[in-house]
Protein backbone atom coordinates (compact mmCIF):
# COMPACT_ATOMS: atom_id res chain seq x y z
CA UNK A 1 0.00 0.00 0.00
CA UNK A 2 1.38 3.35 -1.04
CA UNK A 3 0.63 6.10 1.49
CA UNK A 4 0.31 9.68 0.25
CA UNK A 5 3.12 12.03 1.16
CA UNK A 6 2.51 14.23 4.17
CA UNK A 7 1.36 17.61 2.76
CA UNK A 8 3.06 19.44 5.65
CA UNK A 9 6.45 17.70 5.40
CA UNK A 10 8.11 20.58 3.51
CA UNK A 11 6.62 23.09 5.94
CA UNK A 12 7.88 21.06 8.90
CA UNK A 13 11.40 20.80 7.48
CA UNK A 14 11.50 24.56 6.83
CA UNK A 15 10.21 25.20 10.33
CA UNK A 16 12.90 22.97 11.86
CA UNK A 17 15.57 24.81 9.86
CA UNK A 18 14.26 28.16 11.09
CA UNK A 19 14.12 26.96 14.68
CA UNK A 20 17.67 25.60 14.60
CA UNK A 21 18.92 28.88 13.07
CA UNK A 22 17.02 30.86 15.71
CA UNK A 23 18.59 28.77 18.47
CA UNK A 24 22.03 29.39 17.00
CA UNK A 25 21.40 33.15 16.83
CA UNK A 26 20.21 33.29 20.45
CA UNK A 27 22.81 30.82 21.66
CA UNK A 28 20.39 28.42 23.37
CA UNK A 29 20.39 24.64 23.21
CA UNK A 30 17.70 22.56 21.56
CA UNK A 31 15.92 21.57 24.76
CA UNK A 32 15.79 25.12 26.15
CA UNK A 33 12.55 26.12 27.82
CA UNK A 34 10.73 29.43 27.42
CA UNK A 35 12.53 31.18 30.31
CA UNK A 36 15.97 30.31 28.94
CA UNK A 37 15.01 31.58 25.49
CA UNK A 38 13.57 34.76 26.98
CA UNK A 39 16.65 35.36 29.13
CA UNK A 40 18.99 34.92 26.14
CA UNK A 41 16.83 37.18 23.99
CA UNK A 42 16.76 39.97 26.60
CA UNK A 43 20.51 39.79 27.17
CA UNK A 44 21.30 39.98 23.46
CA UNK A 45 18.64 42.62 22.77
CA UNK A 46 20.14 44.86 25.45
CA UNK A 47 23.62 44.35 24.04
CA UNK A 48 22.80 44.90 20.36
CA UNK A 49 19.97 47.44 20.53
CA UNK A 50 20.62 50.32 18.09
CA UNK A 51 19.97 52.91 20.81
CA UNK A 52 22.74 51.33 22.89
CA UNK A 53 25.21 51.58 20.01
CA UNK A 54 24.65 48.10 18.64
CA UNK A 55 24.14 46.99 15.09
CA UNK A 56 20.56 47.23 13.86
CA UNK A 57 20.92 44.25 11.50
CA UNK A 58 22.07 42.08 14.42
CA UNK A 59 19.20 43.33 16.57
CA UNK A 60 16.69 42.44 13.84
CA UNK A 61 18.13 38.92 13.64
CA UNK A 62 17.78 38.57 17.40
CA UNK A 63 14.21 39.87 17.32
CA UNK A 64 13.21 37.52 14.48
CA UNK A 65 14.82 34.57 16.29
CA UNK A 66 12.78 35.45 19.36
CA UNK A 67 9.60 35.56 17.30
CA UNK A 68 10.32 32.17 15.75
CA UNK A 69 11.11 30.42 19.03
CA UNK A 70 8.74 32.13 21.44
CA UNK A 71 5.86 33.34 19.35
CA UNK A 72 6.00 30.92 16.43
CA UNK A 73 6.13 33.53 13.68
CA UNK A 74 7.38 32.45 10.28
CA UNK A 75 9.66 35.41 9.70
CA UNK A 76 12.64 34.88 7.44
CA UNK A 77 15.87 34.72 9.41
CA UNK A 78 19.01 36.23 8.01
CA UNK A 79 22.16 35.13 9.80
CA UNK A 80 24.72 37.38 8.21
CA UNK A 81 27.70 38.55 10.23
CA UNK A 82 28.16 41.59 8.02
CA UNK A 83 25.82 44.38 7.01
CA UNK A 84 24.94 44.60 3.34
CA UNK A 85 27.44 46.60 1.30
CA UNK A 86 26.41 50.16 0.63
CA UNK A 87 25.71 51.11 -2.96
CA UNK A 88 28.39 53.68 -3.92
CA UNK A 89 25.85 55.54 -6.05
CA UNK A 90 23.67 56.05 -2.97
CA UNK A 91 25.83 58.93 -1.76
CA UNK A 92 25.41 60.70 -5.09
CA UNK A 93 21.65 60.19 -5.07
CA UNK A 94 21.39 61.40 -1.48
CA UNK A 95 23.37 64.54 -2.29
CA UNK A 96 21.36 65.20 -5.43
CA UNK A 97 18.05 64.78 -3.57
CA UNK A 98 19.27 67.03 -0.77
CA UNK A 99 20.26 69.63 -3.34
CA UNK A 100 16.85 69.49 -5.02
CA UNK A 101 15.02 69.82 -1.71
CA UNK A 102 17.16 72.76 -0.68
CA UNK A 103 16.51 74.81 -3.80
CA UNK A 104 12.82 74.17 -4.36
NUMAR-35633 format. One record per residue: residue number from 1; residue in one letter; y, x, z of N, C-alpha, C, O, CB in turn. Coordinates in steps of 0.2 Angstrom, whole numbers. Each point is the difference from the previous one (the first is absolute). Last residue first. Glycine has a CB too. Example, Ala and Ser with C-alpha at 12.3 -4.5 7.8 and 13.67 -1.06 7.14 Angstrom:
! residues 2
R num residu   npy   npx   npz  capy  capx  capz   cpy   cpx   cpz   opy   opx   opz  cbpy  cbpx  cbpz
R   2      S   -11    64    35     6     4     1     5    -4     3     6     3     1    -9     3   -11
R   1      A   -25    -4    10     6    -4     0     6     4     0    -1     5     3    -5   -14     3
END
This chain:
! residues 104
R num residu   npy   npx   npz  capy  capx  capz   cpy   cpx   cpz   opy   opx   opz  cbpy  cbpx  cbpz
R 104      X   371    71   -19     0    -7    -3     6    -3     2     1    -6    -2   -13     5     3
R 103      X     4    24     5     5    -1    -5     0    -7    -3     3    -1    -5    -3    13     3
R 102      X   -17    -5    18     7     3     3     6    -2    -5     5    -2     3   -11    11     2
R 101      X   -17   -14   -11     2    -4     5     7     2     3     4    -4     2   -16     2     1
R 100      X     2    16   -19     1    -7    -3     3    -4     5     5    -4    -1   -14     5    -8
R  99      X     1    20    16     6     0    -4     2    -6    -3     6    -2     0    -9    14    -2
R  98      X   -17   -11    13     5     0     5     7     1    -3     5    -3     2   -13     9     6
R  97      X   -11    -6   -22     1    -7     3     5     0     5     4    -4     1   -16     2    -3
R  96      X     6    23    -7     3    -4    -5     2    -7     3     5    -3    -2   -12     9    -7
R  95      X    -5     9    22     7     2     0     3    -5    -6     6    -2     2    -9    14     1
R  94      X   -20   -15     1     4    -2     6     7     2    -1     5    -4     2   -15     5     5
R  93      X    -4     6   -24     1    -8     0     4    -2     6     4    -4    -1   -15     2    -6
R  92      X     5    25     6     4    -2    -5     2    -7    -1     6    -2     0   -10    11    -6
R  91      X   -13    -2    21     7     2     2     5    -1    -5     6    -3     2   -12    12     5
R  90      X   -16   -14   -13     2    -5     5     7     2     3     4    -4     1   -16     2     2
R  89      X    -3    15   -18     6    -4    -3     3    -5     5     5    -2    -2   -11     4    -9
R  88      X   -13    12    17     6     4    -1     6    -4    -3     6     2     1   -13     8    -1
R  87      X   -13   -20    15     2     1    -7     6     3     0     5    -2     2   -11    -9    -5
R  86      X   -11    15    23     6    -4    -2     1     1    -7    -1     6    -3     6    -5    14
R  85      X   -29    -1     2     5     4    -2     6    -4    -3    -1    -5    -3    -8    14     0
R  84      X    -7   -18    23     0     1    -7     6     4    -3     5     0     3   -10   -11    -3
R  83      X    -6    17    24     4    -6    -3     0     1    -8    -1     5    -2     8    -6    13
R  82      X   -28    10     5     7     2    -3     4    -6    -3    -3    -5    -2    -2    16     0
R  81      X   -18   -12    11     4     5     5     7     1    -2     4     3     4   -15     2    -1
R  80      X    -5   -27    -7     3     6    -4     4     4     5     4    -3     3    -4    -4   -14
R  79      X   -15   -16     9     0     6     5     2     6    -4    -4     4    -2    -6    -9     9
R  78      X    12   -23    -8     1     6    -4     0     6     5     4     0     4     3    -6   -13
R  77      X   -16   -21     7     2     5     4     1     6    -4    -4     2    -5    -3    -6    14
R  76      X     9   -24   -12    -3     6    -3     3     6     5     5     0     2    -5    -5   -14
R  75      X    -5   -20    22     5     4    -3    -3     7    -4    -5     2     3    13    -7     6
R  74      X   -17   -17     3    -3     4    -6     6     4    -3     0    -1    -6    -9    -8     4
R  73      X     5     0    29     4    -1    -7    -3     4    -5    -3     5     2    13    -8     4
R  72      X   -16     0    19    -4    -2    -6     3    -1    -6    -3    -4    -5    -4    -1    13
R  71      X    14    12    15     2    -7    -2    -4    -2    -6     0    -6    -2    11     8     6
R  70      X   -15    19     7     2    -4     5     1    -7    -2    -2    -5     3     7    14     3
R  69      X   -10     9   -21    -5     1     5     1    -6     5    -5    -3     3     4    15    -4
R  68      X    16   -10   -18    -7     0    -2    -5    -1     6    -4    -4     0     7    11   -11
R  67      X    20    -3    15    -1    -7    -3    -7    -1    -2    -3    -5     1    15     5    -4
R  66      X    -6    22    10     0    -5     6    -1    -7    -3    -4    -4     4    12    11     3
R  65      X    -5     9   -23    -6     1     3    -1    -5     6    -5    -2     2     5    14    -5
R  64      X    21   -12    -8    -5    -3    -4    -7     1     3    -4    -5     0    11     7   -10
R  63      X    11     9    21     0    -7     1    -5    -4    -4    -3    -5     2    15     7    -1
R  62      X   -11    22    -4    -2    -2     7     0    -8     1    -4    -3     3     8    15     1
R  61      X     5    -3   -24    -7     1     0    -3    -2     7    -5    -4     0     6    13    -8
R  60      X    22    -9     6    -3    -6    -4    -7     1     0    -4    -5     0    14     4    -7
R  59      X     1    19    17     1    -6     4    -3    -6    -4    -4    -4     4    14     9     2
R  58      X    -8    15   -18    -6     0     5     0    -6     5    -5    -2     1     6    15    -2
R  57      X    17   -11   -15    -7    -1    -4    -6     0     5    -4    -4     0     9     9   -10
R  56      X    17     0    18    -1    -7    -1    -6    -2    -3    -4    -5     1    16     4    -2
R  55      X    -7    22    18     0    -1    -8    -2    -8    -1    -4    -2     3     1    14    -5
R  54      X    17    -3    24    -7     1    -3     1    -2    -7     5    -2    -3   -11     0    14
R  53      X    23     1     7     0     6    -4    -7     1    -3    -1     6    -3    10    -1    10
R  52      X    -2   -24     6    -1     6     4    -1     6    -3    -2     5     2    -4   -12     6
R  51      X     9   -14   -19     6     1     4    -1     6     5     5     2     3    -4   -15    -4
R  50      X   -19     7   -14     6     3    -4     6     1     5     4     4    -1    -9    -9   -10
R  49      X   -21     6    20     5    -5    -1     6     3    -4     3     5     3    -7   -12     7
R  48      X   -16    18     0     2     0    -7     4    -5    -2     2    -1    -6   -13     5     3
R  47      X     3    -2    26     1     7    -3     3     0    -7     4     4    -1   -14     0     8
R  46      X     4   -24     4     5     3     3     2     7    -3     6     1     0    -9    -8    11
R  45      X   -16    -4   -19     6    -4    -2     6     3     3     6     1    -3   -12   -11     1
R  44      X   -15    18     9     2     2    -7     6    -3    -2     4     3    -3   -16     0     0
R  43      X     3   -11    23     2     8     1     2     2    -7     6     4     0   -14    -2     9
R  42      X     0   -24    -8     7     1     3     2     7     1     6     2    -1    -8   -12     7
R  41      X   -19     5   -16     5    -2    -4     7     1     3     4     2    -3   -12   -10    -2
R  40      X   -11    13    18     1     5    -5     5    -2    -5     4     4    -2   -16    -1     3
R  39      X     6   -19    15     3     6     4     1     6    -6     6     3     1   -12    -6    10
R  38      X    -5   -17   -18     7    -1     2     3     6     3     6     1    -2    -9   -13     4
R  37      X   -20    13    -6     4     0    -7     7    -1     2     5     3    -3   -15    -8    -3
R  36      X    -4     4    24     1     7    -2     3     0    -7     4     5    -1   -15    -2     7
R  35      X     7   -24     4     5     4     4     1     7    -3     5     3     0    -8   -11    10
R  34      X   -14    -6   -20     7    -2    -2     5     4     4     5     2    -3    -9   -14     0
R  33      X   -19    24     0     2    -7     1     7    -1    -1     4     4    -2   -13    -5    10
R  32      X    -9    19   -20     6    -1     5     1    -7     1     0    -4    -5     5    15     1
R  31      X   -23     2    -9    -1    -5     5     6    -2     4    -1    -3     6   -11     7    -6
R  30      X    13    13   -17    -2    -6    -3    -1    -6     5     1    -6    -1    -7    13    -8
R  29      X    24    12    14    -7     0    -2    -2    -7    -2     4    -5     1    -6    14     7
R  28      X    28     1   -10    -5    -3     5    -7     0    -3    -1     0    -6    10    -7    10
R  27      X    14    14   -14    -4     5     4    -4    -3     6    -1     3     5    10     5    -7
R  26      X     6   -17   -17     1    -1     7    -3     5     5     2     1     5     0   -13    -8
R  25      X    -7    12   -21     8     1     1     2     0     8     4     3     2    -3    -9   -14
R  24      X   -24     2     6     2     7    -1     7     1     1     3     5     3   -12    -3   -11
R  23      X     1   -24     8    -2     4     6     2     7     0     2     3     5   -12   -11    -4
R  22      X    14    -5   -20     4    -2     6    -2     4     6     5     2     4    -3   -14    -9
R  21      X   -16    14   -13     6     4    -2     5    -2     6     4     5     2    -6    -5   -14
R  20      X   -18   -12    12    -1     7     2     6     5    -1     2     4     4   -14    -6    -7
R  19      X    13   -21    -3     0     1     7    -1     7     2     2     2     5    -7   -14    -4
R  18      X     5     6   -24     7    -1     3     0     1     8     4     4     3    -1   -12   -12
R  17      X   -24     8    -3     4     6    -2     7     0     4     2     5     2    -8    -5   -13
R  16      X    -8   -19    13    -2     5     4     4     7    -1     1     4     4   -13   -10    -4
R  15      X    17   -13   -13     2    -1     7    -2     6     4     4     2     4    -5   -15    -6
R  14      X    -7    12   -20     7     2     0     3    -1     7     4     4     2    -3    -8   -14
R  13      X   -23    -3     9     0     7    -1     7     2     0     2     6     3   -13    -6    -9
R  12      X     7   -23     7    -2     3     6     1     8     0     2     3     5   -10   -13    -3
R  11      X    12    -3   -21     5    -1     5    -1     4     6     4     3     3    -1   -14    -8
R  10      X   -20    10   -11     6     5    -2     6    -1     4     3     5     2    -7    -6   -14
R   9      X   -14   -14    16    -2     7     1     5     5    -2     1     5     4   -13    -8    -6
R   8      X    10   -22     1     5     3     4    -1     8     1     3     3     4    -1   -14     2
R   7      X   -17    -5   -18     7     0    -3     5     4     4     6     1    -3    -9   -12    -2
R   6      X   -24    15     3     5    -2     5     7     0    -3     2     5    -2    -9    -1    11
R   5      X   -15    -6   -25     4     5     4     5    -4     4     3    -5    -1    -4    13    -8
R   4      X   -22   -20     3     6     2    -3     4     5     5    -1     0     6     2   -12   -11
R   3      X   -28    11     3     6    -3     3     6     2    -3     1     5    -2    -7    -4    13
R   2      X   -20    -3   -19     6     4    -1     6    -4     3     2    -5    -2    -7    10    -9
R   1      X   -24    -4    13     6    -4     0     6     4     0     1     5     4    -7   -14     2
END
